[in-house]
Amino acid sequence: MSATSVALRLSDVHVSLGGHEVLHGIDLSFTAGRWTSVVGPNGAGKSTLLKTMAGLLPVTGRIFLFDQALVAMDRKQRAQQLSWLGQNESASDDLRVWDVVMLGRIPHQDWLAAPSVKDHAVVETALQATGAWDWRERSLGQLSGGERQRVLLARAMAVQAQVMLMDEPLANLDPPHQVDWLEQVRCLTSQNTTVVSVLHEVGMALHADDLVVMQAGRVVHQGPCADAVTHRAVEAVFDKRIAIHALDGQWVAVPKL
């Protein structure tokens, strides 16, 4: 696969919820092997956009996953190529952490087949990578919010999908584990995985390769995080209540009073 291939493409996508249109003619392309963060004020349509790309909402328009229409893919094929970590993901509190993460391997297993040696190896790797290995025999209900989030991230990673969509993946994570998450994303993109995340933390979002800036259900800008035009677009949708500056070689978002 070429490093410049398009992993996801949306063409004139509209989404209505409860009779109200919330996404208006979205046109976007996501390059394979890059990390894109979606930012914008509350109500901009960020989470709806991510759910739309995951195939979780009815749409008008076209969505392509590696040049194949998303609606034409069967559920197993789609689940193998695209993994999803949503806000407030549900999972039974009685399940062992190990079993929760093993759920990520279901798209690769035959019906009623026992997990393979590879499945076990992938689950162990995901648990080690997210720092959740020591809890593998505990139930999900015994974990804190941050610990639970790391387990659900491990489940998403265990799919080994070519595209990962994550809605507010930093929820409940303390700063050190937010840094761990950043490192995991960089590891994924180095393996040509495409990552798209919705982040409220603009400063964290600026670590991505690219930003999609949204407002009122529309994309107002898409571009590299290091681009000054991207910075001005982000500042504008937040009513110039933040300013983006370089600090110690990194871009930071500073509140403006």
C-alpha positions in Angstrom: 0.0 0.0 0.0 1.4 3.4 -0.9 2.1 5.8 1.9 0.1 8.4 -0.1 -3.0 6.3 -0.6 -6.3 7.6 0.8 -7.6 5.6 3.7 -11.0 7.3 4.1 -12.9 9.6 1.8 -16.2 11.3 2.3 -18.1 12.9 -0.6 -21.0 15.3 -0.1 -22.0 13.5 3.2 -25.1 14.7 5.0 -26.4 13.4 8.3 -29.8 14.1 9.9 -30.7 13.2 13.5 -34.2 13.6 14.8 -35.2 15.4 11.6 -32.5 17.9 12.0 -29.5 18.0 9.7 -26.3 18.0 11.7 -23.7 17.4 9.0 -23.9 19.5 5.9 -22.2 18.3 2.7 -18.9 17.0 4.2 -16.0 16.4 1.8 -12.9 15.0 3.4 -10.0 12.7 2.6 -7.7 11.1 5.1 -4.2 10.0 4.0 -3.1 6.5 5.0 -0.6 6.3 7.8 -1.3 9.8 9.2 -3.0 11.0 12.4 -5.7 13.5 12.0 -7.5 15.2 15.0 -10.9 16.7 14.7 -11.4 19.9 16.7 -14.1 22.5 17.1 -16.5 24.0 19.7 -19.3 22.0 21.4 -22.0 21.1 18.9 -19.8 21.4 15.9 -20.6 17.8 14.8 -17.3 16.2 15.6 -18.6 13.0 17.3 -21.3 12.7 14.6 -18.6 12.9 11.9 -16.7 10.1 13.6 -19.7 7.9 14.0 -20.6 8.5 10.4 -17.2 7.3 9.2 -17.6 4.2 11.4 -20.8 3.4 9.5 -22.9 3.8 12.7 -25.3 6.4 11.3 -27.5 6.6 8.2 -26.1 9.1 5.6 -26.7 10.6 2.3 -23.6 10.9 0.2 -20.7 8.5 -0.2 -18.0 7.1 2.1 -15.1 5.1 0.9 -12.7 2.9 2.9 -9.6 2.4 0.7 -11.7 3.1 -2.4 -14.4 0.6 -1.5 -17.8 2.0 -0.7 -18.4 1.5 3.0 -22.0 0.5 2.5 -20.9 -2.3 0.1 -18.6 -3.9 2.6 -20.0 -6.8 4.7 -19.8 -6.3 8.5 -16.9 -8.6 9.1 -14.8 -7.0 6.4 -15.5 -3.6 7.7 -14.8 -4.7 11.3 -11.4 -6.0 10.2 -10.3 -2.8 8.5 -11.8 -0.2 10.8 -11.8 -0.1 14.6 -13.8 2.2 16.8 -13.4 3.6 20.3 -16.4 5.8 21.2 -17.3 7.9 24.1 -18.7 6.1 27.2 -18.2 2.7 25.5 -20.3 0.0 27.1 -19.0 -3.3 28.3 -20.2 -5.7 31.0 -18.6 -4.9 34.3 -18.5 -8.6 35.0 -16.2 -9.4 32.1 -12.5 -10.0 32.8 -10.2 -7.4 31.3 -8.6 -10.1 29.2 -11.9 -11.1 27.8 -12.9 -7.5 27.0 -9.7 -7.0 24.9 -10.2 -10.4 23.3 -13.5 -9.0 21.9 -11.3 -7.0 19.5 -10.2 -10.2 17.8 -13.8 -11.4 16.9 -13.6 -10.0 13.4 -10.7 -12.3 12.7 -12.2 -15.4 14.1 -14.4 -18.0 12.6 -17.9 -18.5 14.0 -17.6 -20.2 17.5 -13.9 -20.8 17.0 -11.6 -20.7 20.0 -9.1 -17.8 20.1 -5.9 -18.8 18.2 -2.3 -18.5 19.4 -2.1 -15.3 17.4 -5.2 -13.9 19.1 -3.7 -14.5 22.5 -0.4 -12.8 21.4 -2.2 -9.8 20.0 -4.2 -9.3 23.1 -1.1 -9.6 25.3 0.7 -7.0 23.2 -2.3 -4.6 23.4 -2.6 -5.0 27.2 1.2 -4.4 27.6 1.2 -1.4 25.3 -1.6 0.3 27.2 -0.3 -0.6 30.7 -3.3 -2.8 31.5 -1.5 -6.1 31.6 -1.5 -6.3 35.4 -5.3 -6.1 35.5 -5.9 -8.9 33.0 -7.7 -11.1 35.5 -9.7 -8.4 37.2 -13.2 -7.5 36.2 -13.9 -4.3 34.3 -16.2 -3.2 37.1 -13.2 -3.1 39.5 -11.3 -0.5 37.5 -11.3 3.3 37.7 -12.5 5.4 34.8 -9.0 5.9 33.5 -8.0 2.3 33.8 -11.2 1.3 32.0 -10.4 3.7 29.2 -7.0 2.1 28.8 -8.6 -1.4 28.5 -11.0 -0.2 25.9 -8.1 1.3 24.0 -6.4 -2.0 24.1 -9.6 -3.7 22.7 -9.6 -1.2 19.8 -5.9 -1.9 19.2 -6.4 -5.6 19.3 -8.4 -5.4 16.1 -5.2 -4.5 14.2 -7.4 -2.5 11.8 -5.9 -0.3 9.1 -8.0 2.6 10.3 -8.7 3.6 14.0 -11.4 6.1 14.9 -11.3 7.4 18.5 -13.8 9.7 20.0 -12.4 11.5 23.1 -9.8 8.7 23.8 -8.2 10.9 26.5 -11.3 10.9 28.7 -10.4 10.1 32.4 -6.7 9.7 31.5 -4.2 11.6 33.7 -1.3 13.5 32.0 1.2 10.7 32.1 -1.2 8.3 30.4 -2.2 10.9 27.9 1.5 11.0 26.9 1.4 7.2 26.7 -1.5 7.5 24.4 0.4 9.9 22.1 3.2 7.5 22.0 0.9 4.6 21.0 -0.6 6.7 18.2 2.8 7.5 16.9 3.6 3.8 17.0 0.4 3.0 15.1 1.1 5.5 12.4 4.7 4.3 12.0 3.1 1.0 11.0 0.9 2.8 8.4 -2.2 2.7 10.6 -4.5 5.7 9.9 -5.8 7.3 13.1 -8.6 9.8 13.3 -9.4 11.2 16.8 -11.9 13.7 18.2 -10.2 15.7 21.0 -11.5 18.5 23.2 -7.9 19.3 24.3 -6.7 21.5 21.5 -3.1 21.4 22.8 -3.1 17.6 22.5 -4.8 17.7 19.1 -1.9 19.9 17.8 0.4 16.9 18.2 -1.3 15.3 15.3 -0.1 15.4 11.7 -3.3 17.1 10.5 -6.3 18.9 11.9 -9.9 19.0 10.7 -11.6 22.1 12.0 -15.4 22.0 12.3 -18.1 24.5 13.1 -21.9 24.1 13.0 -21.8 20.8 11.2 -19.4 21.9 8.5 -15.7 21.5 7.8 -14.1 24.9 7.7 -10.5 23.8 7.3 -8.3 20.7 6.9 -4.6 21.0 6.9 -1.2 20.3 8.6 -1.0 21.0 12.3 2.2 23.1 11.7 0.5 25.4 9.2 -0.2 28.9 10.2 -3.5 28.9 8.2 -4.6 25.9 10.3 -3.8 27.8 13.5 -5.9 30.8 12.4 -8.8 28.5 11.5 -8.7 26.9 15.0 -8.5 30.3 16.7 -11.5 31.6 14.7 -13.9 28.7 15.5 -13.2 29.3 19.2 -14.0 33.0 18.8 -10.3 33.9 19.2 -10.5 32.9 22.9 -7.3 30.8 22.3 -4.0 31.6 20.6 -1.7 29.0 19.2 2.0 29.5 19.7 5.3 27.6 19.5 6.8 26.6 22.8 9.9 24.5 23.2 9.5 23.1 19.7 5.8 22.2 20.1 2.5 24.0 19.3 0.5 25.0 22.3 -3.0 26.5 22.7 -3.1 29.4 25.2 -6.4 30.8 26.6 -7.0 34.5 25.9 -8.9 36.5 28.5 
